Each structure stands twice: as C-alpha cells, then as structure tokens.
Amino acid sequence: MVTQKVSGRAENCTELIKDIERAIKYLEDNALLELSLRVLERLKSVSDEGFIRLNLVTAE
C-alpha cells in the first residue's frame, strides 16, 4: 500500500474515502453534502498510487 501523510489526515485515497463517508452523515448543508458526494465519486476512480501524485493543499 502506498501512503502519504497529508497534514495529519488520510494517508491514502482509500482512507480519505472512508473518512469522507463517515463525515457525510453529519453534514447539514446541502451544497456541502453535494460537493462531498461529487468528491467521493472522483476519489473512487483514483488509485492510491494516483493519490500520491495529487498536489493537495490545505484550505484556510
């Protein structure tokens, strides 16, 4: 398994998907829920190796 530490968060794509799926049930904002579902869709098409090549930046 390929891993990458992203600011103390998910280390690979699979872990990030699980984190988002766990968080979705707490979202009350429809726009944020819709965005999260679209992100999940895209992440499910990315391998852990592809995830490593992504340039992820933490939003402030």
N, CA, C and O atoms as a MOPAC input file, in Angstrom:
PM7 MOZYME 1SCF
protein

 N      0.83900 1    -1.17500 1     0.00000 1
 C      0.00000 1     0.00000 1     0.00000 1
 C      0.88600 1     1.24100 1     0.00000 1
 O      1.85200 1     1.31900 1     0.75900 1
 N      0.56000 1     2.20000 1    -0.84500 1
 C      1.29800 1     3.45400 1    -0.92100 1
 C      0.64000 1     4.44300 1     0.01800 1
 O     -0.58300 1     4.58300 1     0.01400 1
 N      1.43200 1     5.12900 1     0.82200 1
 C      0.85600 1     6.09100 1     1.76400 1
 C      1.53000 1     7.44000 1     1.63800 1
 O      2.67500 1     7.54700 1     1.19700 1
 N      0.80000 1     8.46600 1     2.03400 1
 C      1.30800 1     9.82700 1     2.03200 1
 C      0.63100 1    10.56200 1     3.16900 1
 O     -0.59500 1    10.53700 1     3.28100 1
 N      1.39700 1    11.20500 1     3.99900 1
 C      0.82500 1    11.97700 1     5.10100 1
 C      0.41300 1    13.34300 1     4.57900 1
 O      1.24200 1    14.06800 1     4.02900 1
 N     -0.83600 1    13.70000 1     4.73900 1
 C     -1.34700 1    14.98600 1     4.28900 1
 C     -1.80600 1    15.75500 1     5.51600 1
 O     -2.95600 1    15.63300 1     5.94000 1
 N     -0.91600 1    16.54000 1     6.08000 1
 C     -1.23300 1    17.36600 1     7.24500 1
 C     -1.93200 1    16.58400 1     8.35200 1
 O     -2.90100 1    17.07500 1     8.93100 1
 N     -1.46100 1    15.38400 1     8.65600 1
 C     -2.03300 1    14.60600 1     9.74300 1
 C     -3.35800 1    13.95700 1     9.40400 1
 O     -4.03600 1    13.44000 1    10.29100 1
 N     -3.73800 1    13.97400 1     8.15200 1
 C     -5.01900 1    13.39800 1     7.74200 1
 C     -4.79500 1    12.08000 1     7.01900 1
 O     -3.77400 1    11.42200 1     7.22200 1
 N     -5.73900 1    11.69400 1     6.18000 1
 C     -5.69900 1    10.41100 1     5.46900 1
 C     -4.35000 1    10.19200 1     4.79100 1
 O     -3.77600 1    11.10800 1     4.20300 1
 N     -3.86700 1     8.97700 1     4.88600 1
 C     -2.57200 1     8.64600 1     4.31000 1
 C     -2.68200 1     8.08900 1     2.89600 1
 O     -1.67800 1     8.01900 1     2.18800 1
 N     -3.86900 1     7.69600 1     2.47300 1
 C     -4.05100 1     7.19700 1     1.10700 1
 C     -5.48800 1     7.47000 1     0.66900 1
 O     -6.32300 1     7.89700 1     1.46600 1
 N     -5.75300 1     7.22300 1    -0.58000 1
 C     -7.06200 1     7.53100 1    -1.14300 1
 C     -8.17100 1     6.73100 1    -0.46200 1
 O     -9.24100 1     7.26400 1    -0.17000 1
 N     -7.90900 1     5.46300 1    -0.21600 1
 C     -8.89700 1     4.59300 1     0.42500 1
 C     -9.27600 1     5.12100 1     1.80500 1
 O    -10.45100 1     5.12700 1     2.17200 1
 N     -8.29300 1     5.55600 1     2.55600 1
 C     -8.54700 1     6.09700 1     3.89400 1
 C     -9.33100 1     7.40900 1     3.81700 1
 O    -10.23000 1     7.64700 1     4.62300 1
 N     -8.99000 1     8.25400 1     2.85100 1
 C     -9.70200 1     9.51700 1     2.67800 1
 C    -11.16600 1     9.27000 1     2.32900 1
 O    -12.05200 1     9.94900 1     2.84900 1
 N    -11.42200 1     8.31000 1     1.45800 1
 C    -12.80100 1     7.96200 1     1.09200 1
 C    -13.58000 1     7.53000 1     2.32600 1
 O    -14.71300 1     7.96500 1     2.53100 1
 N    -12.98300 1     6.68400 1     3.14100 1
 C    -13.64700 1     6.23000 1     4.37100 1
 C    -13.91600 1     7.39400 1     5.31400 1
 O    -14.98000 1     7.45900 1     5.93100 1
 N    -12.96300 1     8.31400 1     5.43200 1
 C    -13.13900 1     9.48600 1     6.30000 1
 C    -14.31600 1    10.34500 1     5.83100 1
 O    -15.13600 1    10.78200 1     6.63800 1
 N    -14.38700 1    10.57900 1     4.52600 1
 C    -15.48100 1    11.39600 1     3.98900 1
 C    -16.81800 1    10.68800 1     4.16800 1
 O    -17.80900 1    11.31500 1     4.54200 1
 N    -16.84900 1     9.39200 1     3.90400 1
 C    -18.09800 1     8.63700 1     4.07900 1
 C    -18.57800 1     8.68700 1     5.52800 1
 O    -19.78100 1     8.76700 1     5.77400 1
 N    -17.67100 1     8.64100 1     6.47100 1
 C    -18.06800 1     8.74300 1     7.88600 1
 C    -18.58800 1    10.13700 1     8.22900 1
 O    -19.49600 1    10.27300 1     9.04900 1
 N    -18.02700 1    11.16100 1     7.61700 1
 C    -18.40100 1    12.54400 1     7.92900 1
 C    -19.71700 1    12.96300 1     7.27200 1
 O    -20.40900 1    13.83900 1     7.79100 1
 N    -20.07100 1    12.35600 1     6.14700 1
 C    -21.24900 1    12.77900 1     5.38400 1
 C    -22.52200 1    12.78200 1     6.22300 1
 O    -23.36600 1    13.66200 1     6.05700 1
 N    -22.67000 1    11.83300 1     7.10200 1
 C    -23.91900 1    11.76700 1     7.87200 1
 C    -24.11200 1    12.96900 1     8.79800 1
 O    -25.21400 1    13.19100 1     9.29800 1
 N    -23.05300 1    13.74400 1     9.03100 1
 C    -23.13400 1    14.90500 1     9.90600 1
 C    -23.32500 1    16.21400 1     9.14000 1
 O    -23.50700 1    17.26400 1     9.75700 1
 N    -23.28900 1    16.16900 1     7.81900 1
 C    -23.41800 1    17.39000 1     7.02100 1
 C    -24.87800 1    17.82300 1     6.95200 1
 O    -25.75800 1    17.03300 1     6.60900 1
 N    -25.12000 1    19.07300 1     7.27900 1
 C    -26.48100 1    19.61000 1     7.24100 1
 C    -26.67600 1    20.56300 1     6.07300 1
 O    -27.80800 1    20.84100 1     5.67800 1
 N    -25.58600 1    21.06100 1     5.52400 1
 C    -25.63200 1    21.99900 1     4.40600 1
 C    -25.71300 1    21.20900 1     3.09600 1
 O    -24.83300 1    20.40300 1     2.79300 1
 N    -26.77900 1    21.44800 1     2.32200 1
 C    -26.99000 1    20.68600 1     1.08300 1
 C    -25.88100 1    20.88400 1     0.06400 1
 O    -25.49000 1    19.93700 1    -0.62000 1
 N    -25.37300 1    22.10100 1    -0.04500 1
 C    -24.30000 1    22.36700 1    -1.01000 1
 C    -23.03100 1    21.60800 1    -0.62000 1
 O    -22.35200 1    21.04900 1    -1.48200 1
 N    -22.71700 1    21.58800 1     0.65200 1
 C    -21.53700 1    20.86200 1     1.12400 1
 C    -21.72300 1    19.35600 1     0.96000 1
 O    -20.77700 1    18.64400 1     0.62400 1
 N    -22.92600 1    18.87800 1     1.19500 1
 C    -23.22400 1    17.46100 1     1.00500 1
 C    -23.05500 1    17.07500 1    -0.46700 1
 O    -22.43700 1    16.05700 1    -0.77900 1
 N    -23.59900 1    17.88300 1    -1.35800 1
 C    -23.49100 1    17.61300 1    -2.79100 1
 C    -22.02400 1    17.63000 1    -3.23300 1
 O    -21.59300 1    16.76100 1    -3.99100 1
 N    -21.27200 1    18.60200 1    -2.76700 1
 C    -19.84400 1    18.68600 1    -3.09200 1
 C    -19.09700 1    17.45900 1    -2.58200 1
 O    -18.27200 1    16.89100 1    -3.29800 1
 N    -19.37800 1    17.05400 1    -1.36400 1
 C    -18.72200 1    15.88300 1    -0.77300 1
 C    -19.02300 1    14.62000 1    -1.56400 1
 O    -18.13900 1    13.78400 1    -1.75400 1
 N    -20.25300 1    14.47200 1    -2.02300 1
 C    -20.62600 1    13.30600 1    -2.81700 1
 C    -19.90800 1    13.29600 1    -4.16700 1
 O    -19.50400 1    12.23800 1    -4.65200 1
 N    -19.75000 1    14.48500 1    -4.77700 1
 C    -19.01300 1    14.57200 1    -6.04500 1
 C    -17.53300 1    14.25300 1    -5.84300 1
 O    -16.92000 1    13.58200 1    -6.67300 1
 N    -16.96100 1    14.73500 1    -4.73700 1
 C    -15.56200 1    14.43300 1    -4.42700 1
 C    -15.38600 1    12.93100 1    -4.22600 1
 O    -14.42000 1    12.34700 1    -4.71800 1
 N    -16.31500 1    12.30400 1    -3.50700 1
 C    -16.25200 1    10.85000 1    -3.30800 1
 C    -16.25800 1    10.10900 1    -4.63400 1
 O    -15.49000 1     9.16700 1    -4.83100 1
 N    -17.12500 1    10.53500 1    -5.54300 1
 C    -17.20600 1     9.90600 1    -6.85700 1
 C    -15.86000 1     9.94600 1    -7.56300 1
 O    -15.40400 1     8.94800 1    -8.12000 1
 N    -15.24000 1    11.10700 1    -7.52900 1
 C    -13.94500 1    11.26100 1    -8.21000 1
 C    -12.84500 1    10.47100 1    -7.51200 1
 O    -12.01600 1     9.84100 1    -8.17100 1
 N    -12.83400 1    10.50200 1    -6.18900 1
 C    -11.79400 1     9.78000 1    -5.45000 1
 C    -11.87600 1     8.27800 1    -5.68700 1
 O    -10.85500 1     7.59100 1    -5.69700 1
 N    -13.07800 1     7.77200 1    -5.87600 1
 C    -13.24100 1     6.33000 1    -6.09600 1
 C    -12.63900 1     5.88100 1    -7.41800 1
 O    -12.43400 1     4.68600 1    -7.63000 1
 N    -12.35500 1     6.81800 1    -8.30500 1
 C    -11.72700 1     6.46700 1    -9.58200 1
 C    -10.20500 1     6.65600 1    -9.53500 1
 O     -9.51900 1     6.42500 1   -10.53100 1
 N     -9.67900 1     7.07500 1    -8.37400 1
 C     -8.23900 1     7.31600 1    -8.22500 1
 C     -7.62200 1     6.18900 1    -7.40600 1
 O     -8.14600 1     5.81000 1    -6.35900 1
 N     -6.51700 1     5.66500 1    -7.88900 1
 C     -5.79800 1     4.63300 1    -7.12600 1
 C     -4.98900 1     5.30000 1    -6.02200 1
 O     -4.77700 1     6.51200 1    -6.04800 1
 N     -4.53900 1     4.51100 1    -5.05700 1
 C     -3.68500 1     5.06100 1    -4.01100 1
 C     -2.40400 1     5.63300 1    -4.61500 1
 O     -1.88200 1     6.63600 1    -4.12900 1
 N     -1.90000 1     5.00100 1    -5.66900 1
 C     -0.70000 1     5.49700 1    -6.33500 1
 C     -0.98200 1     6.84900 1    -7.00400 1
 O     -0.15500 1     7.75900 1    -6.94400 1
 N     -2.14500 1     6.97500 1    -7.63800 1
 C     -2.54300 1     8.24100 1    -8.25100 1
 C     -2.74700 1     9.32700 1    -7.21200 1
 O     -2.44700 1    10.49700 1    -7.45200 1
 N     -3.25600 1     8.93200 1    -6.05900 1
 C     -3.48400 1     9.86700 1    -4.95900 1
 C     -2.16600 1    10.49800 1    -4.51200 1
 O     -2.12000 1    11.68400 1    -4.18500 1
 N     -1.10700 1     9.71000 1    -4.49800 1
 C      0.21500 1    10.20600 1    -4.10000 1
 C      0.66900 1    11.32800 1    -5.02400 1
 O      1.32700 1    12.27200 1    -4.58600 1
 N      0.31700 1    11.22400 1    -6.29800 1
 C      0.76100 1    12.22500 1    -7.27300 1
 C     -0.06600 1    13.50400 1    -7.22400 1
 O      0.31000 1    14.49600 1    -7.84700 1
 N     -1.18100 1    13.50500 1    -6.50000 1
 C     -2.00700 1    14.70800 1    -6.39300 1
 C     -1.29000 1    15.75600 1    -5.54800 1
 O     -0.64300 1    15.42800 1    -4.55400 1
 N     -1.40800 1    16.99700 1    -5.94400 1
 C     -0.83200 1    18.09600 1    -5.17900 1
 C     -1.94200 1    18.65600 1    -4.28400 1
 O     -2.66500 1    19.57000 1    -4.68100 1
 N     -2.06900 1    18.10200 1    -3.07600 1
 C     -3.13200 1    18.50700 1    -2.15900 1
 C     -2.66600 1    19.67300 1    -1.29500 1
 O     -1.57200 1    19.65100 1    -0.72900 1
 N     -3.51000 1    20.68200 1    -1.20600 1
 C     -3.20000 1    21.85800 1    -0.41200 1
 C     -4.32500 1    22.06200 1     0.58200 1
 O     -5.50000 1    21.99100 1     0.22000 1
 N     -3.97600 1    22.31200 1     1.82400 1
 C     -4.98000 1    22.54400 1     2.85600 1
 C     -5.54600 1    23.95300 1     2.69800 1
 O     -4.79900 1    24.92900 1     2.63000 1
 N     -6.87100 1    24.04700 1     2.64200 1
 C     -7.53500 1    25.34300 1     2.54200 1
 C     -7.55900 1    26.02400 1     3.89900 1
 O     -7.66100 1    25.36600 1     4.93500 1
 N     -7.46600 1    27.30700 1     3.88600 1
 C     -7.51400 1    28.05700 1     5.15300 1
 C     -8.86400 1    28.67400 1     5.35900 1
 O     -9.09000 1    29.34100 1     6.36900 1

